[in-house]
């Protein structure tokens, strides 16, 4: 019987992502680092643009798009660590992480200024743009069937006016003006994450005076289940589904919380210092956990049944 490998210290890591084949783990911190998952050795390290804050792997795992706090974007080769293209878009402003088109030829990018843009991944040329006045674009996720999920945060309105709910829309690649379908509306929508097959949507939001984890159908926006969860703090808004969609994990305040699906029963919690990112290696119990202090590559197991 083999002894489980000890957790691998990833250092300060506010972004983590496994490649499509599971061979490489990318860790975004002060630098961008590529780890060989099997040997647990660093393949390369680089600082390609200043103040990098987000990243997204291409569908085939061969390239990674990175984005800075100024909105500047670049694309790096995952195998060699070579900078392939720098978009030089330093004045676009901060926003959410980019998302790749299913074909891997385009990158979608959302800004705090409400601007949605699509660029050629090879050149950075903008091929589509749509403005959302009075909104922050807070999240992008490419789903199956060539769809893009977009999270909209409605900015605070003037005193005396009713605050509109936050919402999310579904677009079809290639993106076209007027081609979005509103999936659902929720007040104070903090986070959302679709299942790998794009059929279910986990949301973290406020309702009935408490923070709630709710599951909706992507097809019709129907509420399937909901429960109250502990109040979050800091970056405690991130949700991640297990690869088989048997549970959803929420990054809470100083811990990872697991809720089974269907039913949303508690499956336990893992204490962790300043957690902020999470990714799972399909077909194994390995998880990469990002932390503002010290991230980790480790086995992650949550027991079935309700926690005490």
C-alpha positions as YAML, in Angstrom:
chain: A
units: angstrom
residues:
- id: 1
  name: UNK
  ca: [0.00, 0.00, 0.00]
- id: 2
  name: UNK
  ca: [1.54, 3.29, -1.12]
- id: 3
  name: UNK
  ca: [1.90, 6.23, 1.22]
- id: 4
  name: UNK
  ca: [-0.05, 9.33, 0.11]
- id: 5
  name: UNK
  ca: [2.20, 12.12, -1.12]
- id: 6
  name: UNK
  ca: [2.68, 15.03, 1.22]
- id: 7
  name: UNK
  ca: [0.99, 18.31, 0.28]
- id: 8
  name: UNK
  ca: [3.10, 20.42, -2.08]
- id: 9
  name: UNK
  ca: [3.63, 24.00, -0.97]
- id: 10
  name: UNK
  ca: [2.64, 26.33, -3.83]
- id: 11
  name: UNK
  ca: [3.45, 29.57, -2.02]
- id: 12
  name: UNK
  ca: [1.24, 32.62, -2.46]
- id: 13
  name: UNK
  ca: [-1.23, 31.47, -5.11]
- id: 14
  name: UNK
  ca: [-4.31, 33.46, -6.09]
- id: 15
  name: UNK
  ca: [-4.94, 31.40, -9.22]
- id: 16
  name: UNK
  ca: [-4.61, 27.64, -9.86]
- id: 17
  name: UNK
  ca: [-5.49, 25.57, -12.93]
- id: 18
  name: UNK
  ca: [-4.76, 22.05, -14.17]
- id: 19
  name: UNK
  ca: [-4.08, 21.53, -17.88]
- id: 20
  name: UNK
  ca: [-6.60, 19.53, -19.92]
- id: 21
  name: UNK
  ca: [-4.47, 16.36, -19.75]
- id: 22
  name: UNK
  ca: [-3.73, 16.81, -16.04]
- id: 23
  name: UNK
  ca: [0.04, 16.81, -16.57]
- id: 24
  name: UNK
  ca: [0.62, 20.47, -15.68]
- id: 25
  name: UNK
  ca: [-0.52, 22.69, -12.85]
- id: 26
  name: UNK
  ca: [-0.36, 26.43, -13.41]
- id: 27
  name: UNK
  ca: [-0.06, 28.62, -10.34]
- id: 28
  name: UNK
  ca: [-0.51, 32.37, -10.50]
- id: 29
  name: UNK
  ca: [1.11, 34.35, -7.69]
- id: 30
  name: UNK
  ca: [3.90, 36.88, -7.75]
- id: 31
  name: UNK
  ca: [5.00, 34.96, -10.87]
- id: 32
  name: UNK
  ca: [3.31, 32.46, -13.16]
- id: 33
  name: UNK
  ca: [4.68, 28.98, -12.42]
- id: 34
  name: UNK
  ca: [4.16, 25.69, -14.28]
- id: 35
  name: UNK
  ca: [4.47, 22.53, -12.18]
- id: 36
  name: UNK
  ca: [4.84, 18.96, -13.44]
- id: 37
  name: UNK
  ca: [2.06, 17.19, -11.52]
- id: 38
  name: UNK
  ca: [3.67, 13.72, -11.65]
- id: 39
  name: UNK
  ca: [7.19, 14.74, -10.53]
- id: 40
  name: UNK
  ca: [6.13, 17.79, -8.48]
- id: 41
  name: UNK
  ca: [8.93, 19.77, -10.06]
- id: 42
  name: UNK
  ca: [8.76, 23.27, -11.55]
- id: 43
  name: UNK
  ca: [8.91, 23.33, -15.33]
- id: 44
  name: UNK
  ca: [9.27, 27.08, -15.67]
- id: 45
  name: UNK
  ca: [8.60, 30.39, -13.95]
- id: 46
  name: UNK
  ca: [7.93, 33.75, -15.56]
- id: 47
  name: UNK
  ca: [6.71, 37.29, -15.00]
- id: 48
  name: UNK
  ca: [5.21, 38.22, -18.35]
- id: 49
  name: UNK
  ca: [3.16, 41.30, -17.48]
- id: 50
  name: UNK
  ca: [3.09, 43.43, -14.34]
- id: 51
  name: UNK
  ca: [0.44, 42.96, -11.63]
- id: 52
  name: UNK
  ca: [-1.04, 39.80, -13.14]
- id: 53
  name: UNK
  ca: [-4.32, 38.90, -11.42]
- id: 54
  name: UNK
  ca: [-6.21, 36.34, -13.54]
- id: 55
  name: UNK
  ca: [-5.60, 33.51, -15.96]
- id: 56
  name: UNK
  ca: [-7.48, 31.03, -18.17]
- id: 57
  name: UNK
  ca: [-6.26, 27.88, -19.92]
- id: 58
  name: UNK
  ca: [-7.12, 27.24, -23.56]
- id: 59
  name: UNK
  ca: [-9.46, 24.29, -24.26]
- id: 60
  name: UNK
  ca: [-6.57, 22.03, -25.31]
- id: 61
  name: UNK
  ca: [-4.34, 23.20, -22.46]
- id: 62
  name: UNK
  ca: [-1.54, 24.37, -24.76]
- id: 63
  name: UNK
  ca: [-1.81, 28.10, -23.93]
- id: 64
  name: UNK
  ca: [-2.70, 30.22, -20.95]
- id: 65
  name: UNK
  ca: [-4.17, 33.71, -21.14]
- id: 66
  name: UNK
  ca: [-3.16, 36.07, -18.34]
- id: 67
  name: UNK
  ca: [-4.65, 39.40, -17.31]
- id: 68
  name: UNK
  ca: [-3.37, 42.20, -15.10]
- id: 69
  name: UNK
  ca: [-5.10, 44.61, -12.75]
- id: 70
  name: UNK
  ca: [-4.90, 47.23, -15.52]
- id: 71
  name: UNK
  ca: [-6.72, 44.91, -17.94]
- id: 72
  name: UNK
  ca: [-3.58, 44.13, -19.97]
- id: 73
  name: UNK
  ca: [-3.62, 40.62, -21.43]
- id: 74
  name: UNK
  ca: [-1.06, 38.22, -22.87]
- id: 75
  name: UNK
  ca: [-0.87, 34.59, -24.01]
- id: 76
  name: UNK
  ca: [1.85, 32.16, -22.90]
- id: 77
  name: UNK
  ca: [2.81, 28.71, -24.22]
- id: 78
  name: UNK
  ca: [2.19, 26.18, -21.42]
- id: 79
  name: UNK
  ca: [4.90, 23.72, -22.50]
- id: 80
  name: UNK
  ca: [7.80, 26.11, -23.02]
- id: 81
  name: UNK
  ca: [6.81, 29.14, -20.95]
- id: 82
  name: UNK
  ca: [7.33, 31.34, -24.02]
- id: 83
  name: UNK
  ca: [5.39, 34.58, -24.31]
- id: 84
  name: UNK
  ca: [3.39, 34.20, -27.54]
- id: 85
  name: UNK
  ca: [1.67, 37.59, -27.70]
- id: 86
  name: UNK
  ca: [1.22, 40.67, -25.53]
- id: 87
  name: UNK
  ca: [-1.99, 42.52, -26.38]
- id: 88
  name: UNK
  ca: [-0.56, 45.83, -25.06]
- id: 89
  name: UNK
  ca: [-4.06, 46.88, -23.93]
- id: 90
  name: UNK
  ca: [-2.85, 48.64, -20.78]
- id: 91
  name: UNK
  ca: [-5.76, 51.08, -20.52]
- id: 92
  name: UNK
  ca: [-8.73, 48.71, -20.67]
- id: 93
  name: UNK
  ca: [-9.07, 48.67, -16.87]
- id: 94
  name: UNK
  ca: [-9.52, 45.91, -14.34]
- id: 95
  name: UNK
  ca: [-12.10, 43.17, -14.74]
- id: 96
  name: UNK
  ca: [-12.84, 39.47, -14.45]
- id: 97
  name: UNK
  ca: [-10.77, 36.55, -15.72]
- id: 98
  name: UNK
  ca: [-10.85, 35.95, -19.49]
- id: 99
  name: UNK
  ca: [-12.54, 32.97, -21.13]
- id: 100
  name: UNK
  ca: [-11.57, 31.07, -24.29]
- id: 101
  name: UNK
  ca: [-13.87, 30.24, -27.17]
- id: 102
  name: UNK
  ca: [-14.43, 26.48, -27.64]
- id: 103
  name: UNK
  ca: [-12.26, 26.56, -30.78]
- id: 104
  name: UNK
  ca: [-9.36, 28.21, -28.92]
- id: 105
  name: UNK
  ca: [-9.04, 31.03, -31.44]
- id: 106
  name: UNK
  ca: [-10.67, 33.82, -29.42]
- id: 107
  name: UNK
  ca: [-10.62, 35.29, -25.91]
- id: 108
  name: UNK
  ca: [-13.57, 36.97, -24.21]
- id: 109
  name: UNK
  ca: [-12.85, 39.59, -21.57]
- id: 110
  name: UNK
  ca: [-15.16, 41.46, -19.19]
- id: 111
  name: UNK
  ca: [-14.36, 44.74, -17.42]
- id: 112
  name: UNK
  ca: [-15.49, 46.52, -14.28]
- id: 113
  name: UNK
  ca: [-16.58, 49.26, -16.72]
- id: 114
  name: UNK
  ca: [-19.21, 46.97, -18.23]
- id: 115
  name: UNK
  ca: [-17.38, 46.37, -21.52]
- id: 116
  name: UNK
  ca: [-17.43, 42.89, -23.03]
- id: 117
  name: UNK
  ca: [-14.74, 42.31, -25.66]
- id: 118
  name: UNK
  ca: [-13.68, 39.38, -27.82]
- id: 119
  name: UNK
  ca: [-10.16, 39.30, -29.27]
- id: 120
  name: UNK
  ca: [-8.21, 37.08, -31.62]
- id: 121
  name: UNK
  ca: [-5.99, 35.03, -29.33]
- id: 122
  name: UNK
  ca: [-3.11, 35.09, -31.81]
- id: 123
  name: UNK
  ca: [-3.02, 38.87, -32.29]
- id: 124
  name: UNK
  ca: [-5.16, 40.61, -29.66]
- id: 125
  name: UNK
  ca: [-7.30, 42.22, -32.37]
- id: 126
  name: UNK
  ca: [-10.78, 43.12, -31.07]
- id: 127
  name: UNK
  ca: [-13.47, 41.43, -33.18]
- id: 128
  name: UNK
  ca: [-16.51, 42.08, -30.96]
- id: 129
  name: UNK
  ca: [-17.45, 44.65, -28.31]
- id: 130
  name: UNK
  ca: [-20.60, 45.28, -26.30]
- id: 131
  name: UNK
  ca: [-21.13, 47.91, -23.60]
- id: 132
  name: UNK
  ca: [-23.22, 47.29, -20.48]
- id: 133
  name: UNK
  ca: [-23.77, 50.75, -18.99]
- id: 134
  name: UNK
  ca: [-23.96, 50.93, -15.19]
- id: 135
  name: UNK
  ca: [-22.69, 47.37, -14.73]
- id: 136
  name: UNK
  ca: [-19.59, 45.44, -13.70]
- id: 137
  name: UNK
  ca: [-18.87, 42.24, -15.62]
- id: 138
  name: UNK
  ca: [-17.81, 39.93, -12.80]
- id: 139
  name: UNK
  ca: [-17.35, 36.50, -14.37]
- id: 140
  name: UNK
  ca: [-17.10, 34.56, -17.63]
- id: 141
  name: UNK
  ca: [-17.34, 30.81, -18.20]
- id: 142
  name: UNK
  ca: [-17.40, 28.89, -21.48]
- id: 143
  name: UNK
  ca: [-19.92, 26.05, -21.35]
- id: 144
  name: UNK
  ca: [-20.68, 23.07, -23.55]
- id: 145
  name: UNK
  ca: [-22.62, 23.50, -26.80]
- id: 146
  name: UNK
  ca: [-20.54, 26.58, -27.63]
- id: 147
  name: UNK
  ca: [-22.01, 28.89, -24.99]
- id: 148
  name: UNK
  ca: [-20.59, 31.66, -22.82]
- id: 149
  name: UNK
  ca: [-22.00, 32.45, -19.36]
- id: 150
  name: UNK
  ca: [-21.62, 36.08, -18.27]
- id: 151
  name: UNK
  ca: [-22.16, 37.36, -14.71]
- id: 152
  name: UNK
  ca: [-23.45, 40.95, -14.48]
- id: 153
  name: UNK
  ca: [-23.14, 43.05, -11.35]
- id: 154
  name: UNK
  ca: [-25.44, 46.08, -11.33]
- id: 155
  name: UNK
  ca: [-23.72, 49.11, -9.83]
- id: 156
  name: UNK
  ca: [-25.30, 50.96, -6.91]
- id: 157
  name: UNK
  ca: [-27.99, 53.38, -8.04]
- id: 158
  name: UNK
  ca: [-28.67, 56.85, -6.69]
- id: 159
  name: UNK
  ca: [-30.42, 57.31, -3.36]
- id: 160
  name: UNK
  ca: [-34.17, 56.90, -3.62]
- id: 161
  name: UNK
  ca: [-34.00, 54.58, -6.63]
- id: 162
  name: UNK
  ca: [-34.74, 50.86, -6.44]
- id: 163
  name: UNK
  ca: [-31.64, 48.69, -6.74]
- id: 164
  name: UNK
  ca: [-32.02, 46.34, -9.73]
- id: 165
  name: UNK
  ca: [-31.02, 42.70, -9.15]
- id: 166
  name: UNK
  ca: [-27.77, 41.26, -10.43]
- id: 167
  name: UNK
  ca: [-28.17, 38.73, -13.22]
- id: 168
  name: UNK
  ca: [-26.41, 36.40, -15.67]
- id: 169
  name: UNK
  ca: [-26.76, 35.93, -19.41]
- id: 170
  name: UNK
  ca: [-25.99, 33.14, -21.84]
- id: 171
  name: UNK
  ca: [-24.33, 33.89, -25.18]
- id: 172
  name: UNK
  ca: [-23.62, 31.67, -28.18]
- id: 173
  name: UNK
  ca: [-20.18, 31.60, -29.80]
- id: 174
  name: UNK
  ca: [-19.45, 33.50, -31.99]
- id: 175
  name: UNK
  ca: [-20.84, 36.37, -29.92]
- id: 176
  name: UNK
  ca: [-23.25, 38.76, -31.65]
- id: 177
  name: UNK
  ca: [-25.12, 41.88, -30.50]
- id: 178
  name: UNK
  ca: [-28.60, 40.97, -29.29]
- id: 179
  name: UNK
  ca: [-27.64, 37.32, -28.94]
- id: 180
  name: UNK
  ca: [-27.73, 37.07, -25.13]
- id: 181
  name: UNK
  ca: [-30.43, 35.26, -23.12]
- id: 182
  name: UNK
  ca: [-31.02, 36.26, -19.50]
- id: 183
  name: UNK
  ca: [-30.86, 33.09, -17.40]
- id: 184
  name: UNK
  ca: [-31.74, 34.38, -13.93]
- id: 185
  name: UNK
  ca: [-31.85, 37.46, -11.71]
- id: 186
  name: UNK
  ca: [-30.79, 37.50, -8.04]
- id: 187
  name: UNK
  ca: [-30.19, 40.32, -5.56]
- id: 188
  name: UNK
  ca: [-26.59, 40.53, -4.35]
- id: 189
  name: UNK
  ca: [-25.32, 37.72, -6.57]
- id: 190
  name: UNK
  ca: [-21.79, 37.07, -5.30]
- id: 191
  name: UNK
  ca: [-20.66, 34.09, -7.33]
- id: 192
  name: UNK
  ca: [-21.85, 31.50, -9.81]
- id: 193
  name: UNK
  ca: [-20.40, 28.40, -11.43]
- id: 194
  name: UNK
  ca: [-21.92, 26.02, -13.98]
- id: 195
  name: UNK
  ca: [-21.35, 22.27, -13.97]
- id: 196
  name: UNK
  ca: [-18.83, 20.92, -16.50]
- id: 197
  name: UNK
  ca: [-21.68, 19.91, -18.82]
- id: 198
  name: UNK
  ca: [-23.33, 23.33, -18.51]
- id: 199
  name: UNK
  ca: [-26.72, 22.08, -17.28]
- id: 200
  name: UNK
  ca: [-26.69, 23.27, -13.64]
- id: 201
  name: UNK
  ca: [-25.77, 26.60, -12.11]
- id: 202
  name: UNK
  ca: [-24.54, 26.97, -8.52]
- id: 203
  name: UNK
  ca: [-25.01, 30.47, -7.11]
- id: 204
  name: UNK
  ca: [-23.98, 32.22, -3.92]
- id: 205
  name: UNK
  ca: [-26.29, 35.12, -3.09]
- id: 206
  name: UNK
  ca: [-28.27, 36.84, -0.36]
- id: 207
  name: UNK
  ca: [-31.90, 35.95, 0.25]
- id: 208
  name: UNK
  ca: [-34.28, 36.10, 3.21]
- id: 209
  name: UNK
  ca: [-31.65, 37.88, 5.28]
- id: 210
  name: UNK
  ca: [-28.96, 35.21, 4.90]
- id: 211
  name: UNK
  ca: [-26.27, 34.06, 2.51]
- id: 212
  name: UNK
  ca: [-27.57, 31.18, 0.42]
- id: 213
  name: UNK
  ca: [-26.21, 28.51, -1.89]
- id: 214
  name: UNK
  ca: [-28.78, 27.80, -4.61]
- id: 215
  name: UNK
  ca: [-28.82, 25.49, -7.62]
- id: 216
  name: UNK
  ca: [-30.64, 26.46, -10.81]
- id: 217
  name: UNK
  ca: [-31.30, 24.85, -14.17]
- id: 218
  name: UNK
  ca: [-29.40, 26.65, -16.93]
- id: 219
  name: UNK
  ca: [-32.02, 25.73, -19.54]
- id: 220
  name: UNK
  ca: [-34.96, 27.53, -17.90]
- id: 221
  name: UNK
  ca: [-33.62, 29.27, -14.76]
- id: 222
  name: UNK
  ca: [-35.72, 27.03, -12.50]
- id: 223
  name: UNK
  ca: [-34.66, 26.89, -8.83]
- id: 224
  name: UNK
  ca: [-33.84, 23.27, -7.96]
- id: 225
  name: UNK
  ca: [-32.62, 23.60, -4.36]
- id: 226
  name: UNK
  ca: [-31.32, 26.16, -1.86]
- id: 227
  name: UNK
  ca: [-29.81, 26.31, 1.62]
- id: 228
  name: UNK
  ca: [-28.30, 28.79, 4.04]
- id: 229
  name: UNK
  ca: [-24.49, 28.77, 4.28]
- id: 230
  name: UNK
  ca: [-22.12, 30.45, 6.76]
- id: 231
  name: UNK
  ca: [-21.30, 34.10, 6.03]
- id: 232
  name: UNK
  ca: [-18.21, 34.47, 3.84]
- id: 233
  name: UNK
  ca: [-15.32, 36.89, 4.12]
- id: 234
  name: UNK
  ca: [-12.65, 38.26, 1.82]
- id: 235
  name: UNK
  ca: [-12.60, 36.08, -1.29]
- id: 236
  name: UNK
  ca: [-15.07, 33.63, 0.23]
- id: 237
  name: UNK
  ca: [-17.40, 33.80, -2.75]
- id: 238
  name: UNK
  ca: [-15.82, 31.28, -5.13]
- id: 239
  name: UNK
  ca: [-17.70, 28.12, -6.08]
- id: 240
  name: UNK
  ca: [-16.30, 25.02, -7.80]
- id: 241
  name: UNK
  ca: [-18.09, 21.83, -8.84]
- id: 242
  name: UNK
  ca: [-16.36, 18.48, -8.50]
- id: 243
  name: UNK
  ca: [-15.53, 17.14, -11.99]
- id: 244
  name: UNK
  ca: [-18.38, 14.60, -11.76]
- id: 245
  name: UNK
  ca: [-20.84, 17.23, -10.44]
- id: 246
  name: UNK
  ca: [-21.51, 15.13, -7.33]
- id: 247
  name: UNK
  ca: [-20.84, 18.11, -5.05]
- id: 248
  name: UNK
  ca: [-20.09, 21.82, -5.08]
- id: 249
  name: UNK
  ca: [-17.27, 23.29, -2.99]
- id: 250
  name: UNK
  ca: [-17.44, 26.82, -1.68]
- id: 251
  name: UNK
  ca: [-14.42, 28.84, -0.56]
- id: 252
  name: UNK
  ca: [-15.65, 30.15, 2.77]
- id: 253
  name: UNK
  ca: [-14.06, 32.16, 5.52]
- id: 254
  name: UNK
  ca: [-10.92, 30.23, 6.46]
- id: 255
  name: UNK
  ca: [-12.23, 26.94, 5.10]
- id: 256
  name: UNK
  ca: [-13.45, 24.94, 2.12]
- id: 257
  name: UNK
  ca: [-17.07, 23.78, 2.48]
- id: 258
  name: UNK
  ca: [-18.46, 20.83, 0.53]
- id: 259
  name: UNK
  ca: [-22.16, 20.36, -0.27]
- id: 260
  name: UNK
  ca: [-23.37, 17.21, -2.00]
- id: 261
  name: UNK
  ca: [-25.57, 17.15, -5.06]
- id: 262
  name: UNK
  ca: [-28.41, 16.46, -5.29]
- id: 263
  name: UNK
  ca: [-29.66, 17.59, -1.89]
- id: 264
  name: UNK
  ca: [-26.98, 20.11, -0.85]
- id: 265
  name: UNK
  ca: [-26.23, 18.14, 2.31]
- id: 266
  name: UNK
  ca: [-23.07, 19.09, 4.19]
- id: 267
  name: UNK
  ca: [-20.17, 16.77, 3.43]
- id: 268
  name: UNK
  ca: [-17.63, 18.42, 5.67]
- id: 269
  name: UNK
  ca: [-15.25, 21.35, 5.75]
- id: 270
  name: UNK
  ca: [-11.48, 21.69, 5.46]
- id: 271
  name: UNK
  ca: [-9.84, 24.51, 7.46]
- id: 272
  name: UNK
  ca: [-7.41, 26.50, 5.29]
- id: 273
  name: UNK
  ca: [-5.61, 29.79, 5.79]
- id: 274
  name: UNK
  ca: [-6.85, 32.55, 3.46]
- id: 275
  name: UNK
  ca: [-8.16, 30.29, 0.67]
- id: 276
  name: UNK
  ca: [-8.92, 32.11, -2.59]
- id: 277
  name: UNK
  ca: [-8.80, 29.64, -5.52]
- id: 278
  name: UNK
  ca: [-9.50, 25.99, -6.23]
- id: 279
  name: UNK
  ca: [-9.21, 23.47, -9.05]
- id: 280
  name: UNK
  ca: [-9.62, 19.70, -9.23]
- id: 281
  name: UNK
  ca: [-7.65, 17.09, -11.18]
- id: 282
  name: UNK
  ca: [-10.26, 14.93, -12.96]
- id: 283
  name: UNK
  ca: [-10.06, 11.23, -12.21]
- id: 284
  name: UNK
  ca: [-8.21, 11.68, -8.91]
- id: 285
  name: UNK
  ca: [-8.63, 13.16, -5.44]
- id: 286
  name: UNK
  ca: [-5.91, 15.77, -6.06]
- id: 287
  name: UNK
  ca: [-6.84, 19.41, -5.72]
- id: 288
  name: UNK
  ca: [-4.89, 22.63, -6.07]
- id: 289
  name: UNK
  ca: [-5.88, 25.12, -3.38]
- id: 290
  name: UNK
  ca: [-4.89, 28.74, -3.82]
- id: 291
  name: UNK
  ca: [-4.19, 30.94, -0.80]
- id: 292
  name: UNK
  ca: [-3.07, 34.50, -0.23]
- id: 293
  name: UNK
  ca: [-0.52, 33.02, 2.19]
- id: 294
  name: UNK
  ca: [0.42, 29.45, 1.18]
- id: 295
  name: UNK
  ca: [-1.34, 27.38, -1.45]
- id: 296
  name: UNK
  ca: [-1.19, 23.60, -1.66]
- id: 297
  name: UNK
  ca: [-1.41, 20.64, -4.03]
- id: 298
  name: UNK
  ca: [-2.93, 17.84, -1.97]
- id: 299
  name: UNK
  ca: [-5.47, 15.06, -1.76]
- id: 300
  name: UNK
  ca: [-8.89, 16.49, -0.95]
- id: 301
  name: UNK
  ca: [-11.54, 14.15, 0.39]
- id: 302
  name: UNK
  ca: [-14.89, 15.08, 1.89]
- id: 303
  name: UNK
  ca: [-16.82, 12.37, 3.65]
- id: 304
  name: UNK
  ca: [-20.38, 11.56, 2.68]
- id: 305
  name: UNK
  ca: [-23.21, 12.32, 5.04]
- id: 306
  name: UNK
  ca: [-23.81, 15.39, 7.15]
- id: 307
  name: UNK
  ca: [-20.99, 16.96, 9.09]
- id: 308
  name: UNK
  ca: [-21.30, 17.33, 12.83]
...
